Structure formats: C-alpha cells, structure tokens
Amino acid sequence: MNPQQMAPVIGLTITIGGILFQSGKQAERLDFVFGKVEAQEKKVTYNNNALLDIKGDLKTLTNDVATIKQDVRDMKQQLNRYKA
C-alpha cells in the first residue's frame, strides 16, 4: 500500500474517532444536566421537610405561649385575691 491509498483510511479513522469523542462529551454533558435536576429535586424535598419541621415547631411554641399566658392570668387573679 502506498501513502496515497492510506490517506483516506487515516482520514476515515480520525473522523470516526472524532465523532466518538464528541458523542462521549455530549453524553457526559447530559449526565451532568440530569444529575443537576436530581440534585434540585433532593433540595426541594429537603426544603419541604425543613418547612414542615419549622411549622411543627411553630405550632408547639404557639401552644406553649398560650399556656404561659393562661398561667400568668391565673397568677394575677390569685395575687388580686390576696391583696383584697
């Protein structure tokens, strides 16, 4: 085989190699994009769980404050009884 016959074969090999390389790069980008979406879904789930925890704590605190207010009213009434 002379160099003139080998040139098209070498060119074909380089072209196919380039196509394979580029398709690999695109596949990696797609994995990165899908991984990013997956991470966002996890973040949304984490945020939802955090909001539910905060809401539960807020309800508990609201009940505690209401109980404290009632205790203060009871104490004031008892003090007013002793003053009278």
N, C-alpha and C positions, 0 to 999 in steps of 0.2 A: 504494500500500500504506500502510495506516495503522499506527500503533505497536502496536495490538492484534494485528495479523496478523504483525508482525515479531518480537514477543516469543518465540513458540515456536521460530522459526527461530534466533534468537540463543541461546536456551537449548539447543537441539539442538547448535548449533555449539560452544558452550562445553563441553557434556557430552562430545561426541566428542573435542574437544581434550584434555580432562582424562583420558579413557580412554587416548588415545595417549600422553600424557605419563607416566601411571602405568605403562603397559606398557613404555615405554622405561626407566624407573627399574628395573623388575623385571629386564629383560634385562641392564642394567648390573650389577646385583647377582649375577646368575647368572654373568656373565663373571668377576666378582671371585672368586666361590666356586670356579669351575673353574680360574682362574689360581692360586688358593691351593693347590689339590690338586696342580696341576702343579709348583708350587714345592716342595711337600713331597716329591714323587717325585724331583725333582732332588736334594734334600737327602739322601734315603735313598741314592740312587746315590752321591753324594759321600762320605757316611759309610762306605758299603760299600767304596769304593775306598780311603779312608783307612785303614780297618781292615786291608785286605789288604796295604797298604804297610807298616803297623806290624808285622803278622805276619811279613812277609818280612824286615824289618829285625831283628826279634827272633830269627828263626832264624839269620840271619847272625851276630848278636852271640853267640848260644849256641855256634855253631861256633868263633868266634874265641876265646871264653873257654876252650873245651875244648882248643884248640890251645895257648893260653898255659899252661894247667895242665900239659899234657904237656911243654912246653918247660921249665917250672920243675922238674918231676920229673927230667928229663934232666940239668939243670944241677946239681941236688942230688946225683944219682948220680955225676957227674963230680967234683964237689968232694969227696965222700966217698972216691973212689978216690985223689985226690991227697993227702988227709990221711993215708990209711993207708999 
